[in-house]
Amino acid sequence: MFFRMVIVILIIFLSACQGANDQGGATIQQLEKDNIKPDKKVILIMIDSMMGSLIDNSKEKGKIPALEYLIENGQYHKDLVAPFPSMSVVIESTLMTGEMPDTHKVPGLVWYNPDENRIVDYGSTMEKMIKLGMKQSLVDSLYHLNNSHLSPQVTTIHEVLQQKRYSTGSVNFLIYRGQTTHDMTLPVLLDQWLNLNQSLQTKGPDLLAFGSAVKPKVMEGKDVPDTFLSNFGLNDEYSVTVVSEMIKQGEQPDFLAVFLPSFDKEAHNNSPHYRVGFERAEAFFQDILNSYDSWDQALEENIFIVFGDHGQDKLLDDELAMSIPLHDIYQEYSVAPLTDDATQGDIVIANNHRMSYIYPLQDTGLLPDLAETAMVDKRIEFASWIDEDWVYVISPDYNDAFRFKHGGQWVDRYNQTWEWEGNEEIVGIKIHENRSRLSYTDFPDVLNQIMTSLNSNTHPAVALAAKPGHTFQSEGAPLHVDGGEHGGLHKNDTLGAIVIAGTDKPFENPRMVDLKDYILQFFK
């Protein structure tokens, strides 16, 4: 979703790419003169919305030979847990920093910034971005996400490895913050419209490729799919072309993060189980393996980690039944309009599709009332908010409540400890009283996911989650009738698949938040 809206903005304001940009960093061969080398290089490849069910169905029909090869020579998990909300900017921030949203401070694709009294939207729909201010939305997406919104108190994989003198690279990843300064090439008209008065620069890895805005030296003079008709380089073919050139030219860094974004759009428009689109994405991944003399050589030289950032829930085929109308639910309150100033209104709605934040502007004591108000719609899974140290959760399906906080005698599969009171069925946990253990059912890491989501905001909020088949409707929000959607807390949204090959080291109880440490162990 993020990519699509940035693309639309670029389409409106860019007439064409204006020449090659070789500001993607120094060559890796130059860096390697002083850098140390790992035993194996690591290639991290994200196929947007890749789920275990897709892999299993396509594998059974022999349609994904590259992934099948990695599975046969490695490990395969269908339960890689994403943070909440399950949106790409939040997930990648968690992956790259090894921290949950309460620490990396990127609350969602859409969130309320009280310091600037405005809604931040990295790219949900064109209608919303026009109303919020397209200049602001574009700068948020291209610059602020990595350079100011992602907390400076956390370190990314790129920053850690660069400090250790390993070379790193990123191709079309949303979160790429590193120690190297890169110029972004914007056409003159767009630059004048933004009124920047100086070139737009971003901090990234040694080698950075981000669409046509930042190109690495390996692409200089190359005929690549980065024009108006190919989404200005924000596509699978461009990502794979860049990686293949790196490999062939001896410019592959020690750690390389690669994003294949195209399947997400097809899953939204068709179905989370749209095999044709997924198999097309897998075919592009094959091109990366084919850049080596053989697939065996690829595994001898590299550790491959291929994963999906989240799942997608299958929405109902009837728009009225599917959509949860937030403005109707909160009709007794004045909802702040979508402008660049959110002072007007009682509440702010930040719609993240299958989840939403509801922020009380004037009276933070309204949190319990805002949560209770949402219980009129049975299509809502639950509402949650924080009061002092406790997180409260209520559901339209139960007359009682549930609350929890860190610490206590109860231990989950991730060795997190909890204290809780009330009806645990609301959040779908099972209690093993003899061993003081708890397990999760439909919500894979629910207590940690809810708590860290609420604490990611610097302004108090209620978090709403939708039941399967449903999505939230508000001003300007997208509606993918009979298609796929994510953002929610259900396992349909939060479970992606991960395939790891080239190492015998297991990735146990896989969560996105633990992937950074898993990767760093390969760099001594």
C-alpha positions as CSV (number, residue, x, y, z in Angstrom):
1,M,0.0,0.0,0.0
2,F,2.8,2.4,0.9
3,F,4.5,1.8,-2.5
4,R,1.3,2.3,-4.5
5,M,0.5,5.7,-3.1
6,V,4.1,7.0,-3.4
7,I,3.9,5.8,-7.0
8,V,0.7,7.6,-7.6
9,I,2.2,10.8,-6.2
10,L,5.2,10.4,-8.4
11,I,3.1,9.7,-11.4
12,I,1.3,13.0,-10.9
13,F,4.3,15.1,-10.3
14,L,7.0,13.4,-12.3
15,S,7.1,13.6,-16.1
16,A,9.9,11.1,-16.4
17,C,13.1,10.0,-14.7
18,Q,15.7,12.6,-15.4
19,G,18.9,10.6,-16.0
20,A,20.7,8.0,-14.0
21,N,21.5,8.6,-10.4
22,D,24.7,7.1,-9.1
23,Q,24.3,8.3,-5.5
24,G,23.5,4.9,-4.1
25,G,26.8,4.7,-2.3
26,A,30.4,3.7,-2.8
27,T,31.2,0.5,-4.6
28,I,31.4,-2.6,-2.4
29,Q,34.8,-3.5,-3.9
30,Q,36.1,-0.2,-2.6
31,L,34.7,-0.8,0.8
32,E,36.0,-4.3,1.0
33,K,39.6,-3.1,1.1
34,D,39.2,-2.1,4.7
35,N,36.2,-4.2,5.8
36,I,36.1,-7.6,7.4
37,K,34.3,-10.5,5.8
38,P,31.7,-13.0,7.1
39,D,31.9,-16.7,6.6
40,K,28.8,-16.4,4.4
41,K,26.9,-13.4,3.1
42,V,23.3,-13.0,4.0
43,I,20.5,-12.2,1.5
44,L,17.2,-11.2,3.2
45,I,14.3,-11.2,0.7
46,M,10.8,-10.1,1.6
47,I,8.0,-11.3,-0.7
48,D,5.1,-9.1,0.4
49,S,2.1,-11.1,1.8
50,M,3.8,-14.5,1.4
51,M,1.9,-17.1,3.5
52,G,2.4,-20.8,4.3
53,S,-0.9,-21.7,2.5
54,L,0.4,-20.1,-0.7
55,I,3.7,-21.9,-0.5
56,D,2.1,-25.3,0.2
57,N,-0.5,-25.0,-2.6
58,S,2.0,-23.9,-5.2
59,K,4.7,-26.3,-4.1
60,E,2.2,-29.2,-4.4
61,K,1.7,-28.2,-8.0
62,G,5.5,-27.8,-8.7
63,K,5.1,-24.1,-9.5
64,I,7.8,-22.6,-7.1
65,P,11.1,-24.5,-7.8
66,A,13.4,-21.9,-6.2
67,L,11.5,-21.9,-2.9
68,E,11.1,-25.6,-3.0
69,Y,14.9,-25.9,-3.5
70,L,15.5,-23.8,-0.4
71,I,13.0,-25.7,1.7
72,E,14.6,-29.0,0.8
73,N,17.9,-27.6,1.8
74,G,16.9,-25.6,4.8
75,Q,14.0,-24.8,7.2
76,Y,10.5,-23.7,6.6
77,H,8.1,-22.0,9.1
78,K,4.5,-21.0,8.5
79,D,4.1,-19.0,11.8
80,L,6.4,-15.9,11.5
81,V,4.6,-13.5,13.8
82,A,4.3,-9.8,12.8
83,P,3.7,-6.9,15.2
84,F,0.4,-5.0,15.5
85,P,-0.8,-3.2,13.4
86,S,0.3,-5.7,10.7
87,M,1.3,-3.0,8.2
88,S,4.5,-3.0,6.3
89,V,6.0,0.2,7.8
90,V,5.5,-1.1,11.3
91,I,6.7,-4.6,10.5
92,E,9.9,-3.5,8.7
93,S,10.7,-1.1,11.5
94,T,10.4,-4.1,14.0
95,L,12.5,-6.3,11.7
96,M,15.3,-3.8,11.1
97,T,15.6,-2.6,14.7
98,G,14.7,-5.8,16.6
99,E,12.2,-3.8,18.7
100,M,8.5,-3.7,19.0
101,P,6.5,-0.5,18.1
102,D,6.6,0.8,21.6
103,T,10.4,1.2,21.2
104,H,10.9,2.0,17.5
105,K,8.0,4.5,17.6
106,V,6.4,3.9,14.2
107,P,2.8,3.2,15.3
108,G,1.2,2.5,12.0
109,L,0.7,3.3,8.3
110,V,-1.6,6.1,9.7
111,W,-1.2,7.7,13.1
112,Y,-1.6,10.9,15.0
113,N,1.4,13.1,15.8
114,P,0.5,15.3,18.8
115,D,3.8,17.3,18.6
116,E,2.7,18.6,15.2
117,N,-1.0,18.1,15.7
118,R,-1.5,16.3,12.5
119,I,-2.2,12.9,11.0
120,V,0.8,11.1,9.5
121,D,-0.2,9.0,6.5
122,Y,2.6,7.2,4.6
123,G,0.4,6.3,1.8
124,S,-3.1,4.7,2.2
125,T,-5.1,6.4,-0.5
126,M,-4.8,9.3,-2.8
127,E,-8.0,11.0,-1.4
128,K,-6.5,11.0,2.1
129,M,-3.1,12.3,1.0
130,I,-4.7,15.1,-1.0
131,K,-6.7,16.2,2.1
132,L,-3.7,15.8,4.5
133,G,-1.4,17.6,2.1
134,M,0.4,15.8,-0.7
135,K,3.7,17.6,-0.1
136,Q,3.7,16.6,3.6
137,S,2.7,13.0,2.8
138,L,5.5,12.7,0.2
139,V,8.1,14.1,2.5
140,D,6.9,11.8,5.3
141,S,7.2,8.8,3.0
142,L,10.5,9.6,1.3
143,Y,12.3,11.3,4.2
144,H,10.7,11.4,7.7
145,L,9.9,7.7,8.0
146,N,13.6,6.7,8.1
147,N,15.3,9.9,9.2
148,S,13.0,11.2,12.0
149,H,10.0,9.1,12.7
150,L,12.0,5.9,13.3
151,S,13.4,6.4,16.8
152,P,17.0,7.6,17.0
153,Q,17.2,5.6,20.2
154,V,17.2,2.3,18.3
155,T,19.8,0.8,15.9
156,T,19.0,-0.9,12.6
157,I,20.8,-4.0,11.2
158,H,22.6,-1.7,8.7
159,E,23.9,0.5,11.5
160,V,25.1,-2.3,13.6
161,L,26.9,-4.1,10.7
162,Q,28.4,-0.9,9.4
163,Q,29.8,-0.1,12.8
164,K,31.4,-3.6,12.7
165,R,32.9,-2.8,9.3
166,Y,30.7,-5.1,7.3
167,S,29.2,-3.9,4.0
168,T,25.4,-3.6,3.8
169,G,22.8,-2.9,1.1
170,S,19.1,-2.4,0.6
171,V,16.9,-2.7,-2.5
172,N,13.4,-1.1,-2.3
173,F,13.0,-1.9,1.5
174,L,10.9,0.8,3.2
175,I,13.1,0.9,6.3
176,Y,16.8,1.1,5.4
177,R,18.4,3.6,7.8
178,G,22.2,3.3,8.0
179,Q,25.2,5.5,8.4
180,T,25.9,6.5,4.8
181,T,24.4,9.7,3.3
182,H,22.6,9.3,-0.1
183,D,21.2,12.0,-2.3
184,M,17.7,11.6,-3.6
185,T,17.2,12.7,-7.2
186,L,14.0,14.5,-7.8
187,P,12.9,16.3,-11.0
188,V,13.3,20.0,-11.0
189,L,9.5,20.7,-11.0
190,L,9.0,18.4,-8.0
191,D,11.9,19.9,-6.1
192,Q,10.6,23.4,-6.7
193,W,7.1,22.4,-5.6
194,L,8.5,20.9,-2.4
195,N,10.5,24.1,-1.8
196,L,13.3,22.2,-0.2
197,N,16.0,24.8,-1.0
198,Q,18.5,22.0,-0.8
199,S,18.9,18.5,-2.1
200,L,16.9,15.8,-0.2
201,Q,19.3,13.4,1.5
202,T,18.6,10.2,3.4
203,K,20.7,8.0,5.6
204,G,21.1,4.4,4.5
205,P,23.4,1.4,4.0
206,D,26.6,1.4,2.0
207,L,24.6,0.5,-1.1
208,L,21.0,1.8,-1.5
209,A,18.4,1.4,-4.2
210,F,15.0,3.0,-3.7
211,G,13.1,3.1,-7.0
212,S,14.3,5.8,-9.3
213,A,14.9,8.2,-6.4
214,V,18.2,6.5,-5.3
215,K,20.1,4.3,-7.7
216,P,23.3,2.4,-6.9
217,K,26.4,2.6,-9.1
218,V,25.9,-0.9,-10.5
219,M,22.8,0.5,-12.4
220,E,24.7,3.3,-14.1
221,G,23.9,3.2,-17.8
222,K,21.7,0.2,-17.5
223,D,18.3,-0.1,-19.2
224,V,16.0,-0.9,-16.2
225,P,12.3,-0.9,-15.5
226,D,12.1,2.4,-13.6
227,T,9.8,4.6,-15.8
228,F,6.3,5.9,-15.5
229,L,4.9,2.6,-16.8
230,S,6.9,0.5,-14.4
231,N,6.1,2.4,-11.1
232,F,9.4,4.2,-11.2
233,G,11.4,1.2,-10.1
234,L,9.1,0.2,-7.2
235,N,8.5,-3.3,-8.6
236,D,9.8,-6.9,-8.5
237,E,11.6,-6.7,-11.8
238,Y,13.6,-3.7,-10.8
239,S,14.5,-5.1,-7.4
240,V,15.7,-8.4,-9.0
241,T,17.6,-6.5,-11.8
242,V,19.5,-4.5,-9.3
243,V,20.4,-7.6,-7.2
244,S,21.5,-9.6,-10.3
245,E,23.8,-6.8,-11.4
246,M,25.3,-6.6,-7.9
247,I,26.1,-10.3,-8.0
248,K,27.4,-10.3,-11.6
249,Q,29.6,-7.3,-11.0
250,G,31.0,-8.5,-7.7
251,E,29.2,-5.7,-5.8
252,Q,27.1,-7.9,-3.5
253,P,27.4,-6.6,0.1
254,D,27.9,-8.8,3.1
255,F,24.2,-8.2,4.1
256,L,21.6,-7.3,1.5
257,A,17.9,-6.7,2.2
258,V,15.6,-7.0,-0.9
259,F,11.9,-6.2,-1.2
260,L,9.6,-7.7,-3.8
261,P,6.5,-5.6,-3.4
262,S,4.3,-6.5,-6.3
263,F,2.3,-9.5,-5.0
264,D,0.7,-7.4,-2.2
265,K,-1.3,-5.4,-4.7
266,E,-2.5,-8.6,-6.4
267,A,-3.6,-10.1,-3.1
268,H,-5.5,-7.0,-2.2
269,N,-7.3,-6.9,-5.5
270,N,-7.9,-10.6,-6.0
271,S,-7.4,-12.8,-3.0
272,P,-4.8,-13.6,-0.4
273,H,-4.7,-17.0,-2.1
274,Y,-4.1,-15.7,-5.6
275,R,-1.5,-18.3,-6.7
276,V,-0.9,-16.8,-10.1
277,G,0.4,-13.6,-8.6
278,F,2.5,-15.3,-6.0
279,E,4.1,-17.7,-8.5
280,R,5.0,-14.7,-10.6
281,A,6.8,-13.2,-7.6
282,E,8.6,-16.5,-7.0
283,A,9.7,-16.5,-10.6
284,F,11.5,-13.2,-10.1
285,F,13.2,-14.6,-7.0
286,Q,14.4,-17.5,-9.2
287,D,16.3,-14.8,-11.2
288,I,18.4,-14.0,-8.1
289,L,19.5,-17.6,-7.7
290,N,20.1,-17.8,-11.5
291,S,22.6,-15.0,-11.1
292,Y,25.1,-17.5,-9.7
293,D,26.7,-20.3,-11.7
294,S,24.4,-22.7,-10.0
295,W,21.8,-22.8,-7.2
296,D,24.3,-25.0,-5.2
297,Q,26.9,-22.3,-5.5
298,A,24.4,-19.7,-4.3
299,L,23.9,-21.7,-1.1
300,E,27.6,-22.3,-0.7
301,E,28.3,-18.6,-0.7
302,N,25.1,-17.2,1.0
303,I,22.5,-17.7,3.7
304,F,19.1,-17.0,2.1
305,I,16.2,-15.8,4.3
306,V,13.0,-15.5,2.3
307,F,9.9,-14.4,4.2
308,G,6.5,-12.7,4.0
309,D,6.0,-9.7,6.2
310,H,2.4,-10.5,7.1
311,G,-0.6,-12.5,5.9
312,Q,-3.8,-11.2,4.5
313,D,-7.4,-11.9,5.5
314,K,-10.0,-12.7,2.9
315,L,-12.7,-10.0,3.0
316,L,-16.4,-10.5,2.4
317,D,-17.8,-10.0,-1.1
318,D,-20.5,-7.6,0.1
319,E,-19.2,-4.0,0.8
320,L,-22.0,-3.2,3.3
321,A,-21.5,-6.4,5.3
322,M,-17.7,-6.1,5.1
323,S,-17.2,-2.5,6.1
324,I,-17.2,-1.3,9.7
325,P,-18.3,2.4,9.5
326,L,-16.3,4.3,12.1
327,H,-18.0,7.7,11.5
328,D,-21.4,6.1,12.2
329,I,-20.1,4.4,15.3
330,Y,-18.7,7.6,16.7
331,Q,-21.5,9.9,15.4
332,E,-21.9,11.4,18.9
333,Y,-18.4,12.8,18.7
334,S,-16.9,15.4,16.3
335,V,-14.3,13.6,14.2
336,A,-11.3,15.7,13.2
337,P,-11.4,16.2,9.4
338,L,-8.6,15.1,7.1
339,T,-6.5,18.2,7.0
340,D,-3.0,19.1,7.9
341,D,-4.3,20.5,11.2
342,A,-6.2,18.1,13.5
343,T,-7.3,20.7,16.1
344,Q,-10.9,20.6,15.0
345,G,-12.8,17.8,16.6
346,D,-13.2,15.6,19.7
347,I,-11.4,12.6,18.2
348,V,-8.9,11.6,15.5
349,I,-9.4,8.4,13.5
350,A,-6.2,6.7,12.2
351,N,-7.5,3.9,10.0
352,N,-5.0,1.1,9.4
353,H,-7.5,-1.0,7.5
354,R,-8.2,-4.0,9.7
355,M,-7.2,-2.0,12.8
356,S,-7.8,1.6,13.8
357,Y,-6.5,4.0,16.4
358,I,-9.1,6.3,18.0
359,Y,-7.4,9.3,19.7
360,P,-9.4,11.6,22.1
361,L,-8.1,15.1,21.4
362,Q,-9.5,17.2,24.3
363,D,-10.2,14.6,27.1
364,T,-8.0,11.6,27.4
365,G,-10.3,10.3,30.1
366,L,-12.7,9.4,27.3
367,L,-10.7,6.2,26.5
368,P,-13.0,3.7,28.2
369,D,-16.1,5.5,26.7
370,L,-14.6,5.4,23.2
371,A,-13.9,1.7,23.6
372,E,-17.4,1.0,24.9
373,T,-19.0,3.0,22.1
374,A,-17.3,0.7,19.6
375,M,-19.0,-2.4,21.1
376,V,-22.2,-1.6,19.2
377,D,-20.8,-3.3,16.2
378,K,-20.4,-7.1,16.4
379,R,-17.9,-7.1,13.6
380,I,-15.3,-5.6,15.9
381,E,-13.1,-8.2,17.5
382,F,-12.2,-6.1,20.5
383,A,-11.1,-2.6,21.8
384,S,-8.1,-2.0,24.0
385,W,-6.6,0.9,25.9
386,I,-4.1,1.6,28.7
387,D,-5.0,2.9,32.2
388,E,-1.8,3.4,34.3
389,D,0.0,0.0,34.1
390,W,-2.9,-2.1,33.0
391,V,-4.0,-2.8,29.4
392,Y,-7.8,-3.2,29.2
393,V,-9.5,-5.3,26.5
394,I,-13.3,-5.6,25.9
395,S,-15.3,-7.4,23.2
396,P,-18.9,-7.1,21.9
397,D,-19.1,-10.9,22.3
398,Y,-18.6,-10.8,26.1
399,N,-20.3,-8.9,29.0
400,D,-17.1,-8.9,31.1
401,A,-13.6,-7.6,30.5
402,F,-9.9,-8.6,30.5
403,R,-6.9,-6.7,31.7
404,F,-3.2,-7.5,31.8
405,K,0.3,-6.1,32.4
406,H,3.9,-7.2,32.2
407,G,5.3,-9.4,35.0
408,G,3.5,-12.0,37.1
409,Q,3.5,-15.8,37.2
410,W,2.1,-16.6,33.7
411,V,4.7,-17.4,31.0
412,D,4.0,-17.7,27.3
413,R,5.9,-19.5,24.5
414,Y,8.3,-16.5,24.1
415,N,9.2,-16.6,27.8
416,Q,7.3,-13.3,28.4
417,T,5.7,-13.1,31.8
418,W,2.2,-11.6,32.5
419,E,-0.2,-10.8,35.2
420,W,-3.9,-10.8,34.1
421,E,-7.4,-10.6,35.5
422,G,-10.9,-11.2,34.0
423,N,-12.1,-13.3,31.1
424,E,-9.1,-14.6,29.1
425,E,-11.3,-15.9,26.3
426,I,-11.7,-12.3,25.1
427,V,-8.1,-12.3,23.8
428,G,-8.0,-16.0,22.9
429,I,-5.5,-17.4,25.4
430,K,-5.5,-20.7,27.1
431,I,-4.3,-21.2,30.6
432,H,-2.3,-24.2,31.7
433,E,-2.8,-23.8,35.5
434,N,-0.6,-26.6,36.6
435,R,2.4,-25.1,35.0
436,S,1.6,-21.4,35.1
437,R,1.8,-21.4,31.3
438,L,-0.5,-19.7,28.8
439,S,-0.8,-20.3,25.1
440,Y,-2.3,-18.3,22.2
441,T,-5.0,-19.4,19.8
442,D,-6.2,-17.0,17.1
443,F,-3.9,-14.2,18.1
444,P,-0.3,-15.4,18.0
445,D,1.4,-13.0,20.4
446,V,-1.6,-11.0,21.5
447,L,-0.6,-9.6,24.8
448,N,2.8,-8.3,23.6
449,Q,1.3,-7.1,20.3
450,I,-1.5,-5.0,21.9
451,M,0.6,-3.5,24.7
452,T,3.5,-2.5,22.4
453,S,1.0,-1.1,19.8
454,L,-0.7,1.2,22.4
455,N,2.6,2.3,23.9
456,S,4.0,3.2,20.4
457,N,1.8,6.3,20.5
458,T,2.8,9.4,22.5
459,H,-0.8,10.4,22.7
460,P,-3.3,8.0,24.4
461,A,-5.5,6.0,22.0
462,V,-8.0,3.2,21.8
463,A,-6.9,0.4,19.4
464,L,-9.7,-1.4,17.5
465,A,-9.3,-4.8,15.8
466,A,-11.7,-6.2,13.2
467,K,-13.0,-9.7,13.0
468,P,-12.0,-11.9,10.0
469,G,-13.8,-10.9,6.8
470,H,-14.1,-7.2,7.8
471,T,-12.3,-4.0,7.5
472,F,-12.8,-0.4,8.9
473,Q,-14.4,2.3,6.8
474,S,-13.6,5.9,7.3
475,E,-13.0,9.0,5.2
476,G,-10.7,8.1,2.4
477,A,-9.8,4.6,3.5
478,P,-9.5,1.8,0.9
479,L,-12.1,-1.0,0.6
480,H,-11.0,-4.2,-1.2
481,V,-14.3,-5.9,-1.5
482,D,-13.9,-9.7,-2.0
483,G,-10.1,-9.2,-1.9
484,G,-7.4,-9.4,0.8
485,E,-6.6,-7.0,3.6
486,H,-4.3,-6.9,6.7
487,G,-3.5,-4.6,9.6
488,G,-5.4,-6.6,12.1
489,L,-4.4,-8.9,15.0
490,H,-5.9,-12.2,13.8
491,K,-3.5,-14.9,12.7
492,N,-4.8,-14.4,9.2
493,D,-3.1,-11.0,9.3
494,T,-0.1,-11.5,11.4
495,L,1.3,-14.9,10.3
496,G,3.7,-14.9,7.4
497,A,6.0,-17.7,6.1
498,I,9.8,-17.8,6.3
499,V,12.3,-20.1,4.5
500,I,15.9,-20.2,5.6
501,A,18.7,-22.1,3.7
502,G,22.5,-22.0,3.8
503,T,22.7,-22.5,7.6
504,D,21.9,-25.2,10.2
505,K,21.1,-22.7,12.9
506,P,17.4,-23.0,13.8
507,F,15.0,-20.0,14.0
508,E,12.8,-21.2,16.9
509,N,9.5,-19.6,17.8
510,P,9.8,-17.2,14.8
511,R,8.8,-13.6,15.3
512,M,9.7,-10.6,13.3
513,V,11.1,-8.9,16.4
514,D,13.6,-11.7,16.8
515,L,14.8,-11.8,13.2
516,K,17.4,-9.1,13.7
517,D,19.3,-11.0,16.4
518,Y,19.0,-14.2,14.3
519,I,20.7,-12.4,11.4
520,L,23.4,-10.7,13.4
521,Q,24.7,-14.0,14.8
522,F,26.2,-14.7,11.3
523,F,28.4,-11.6,11.7
524,K,31.0,-12.2,14.4
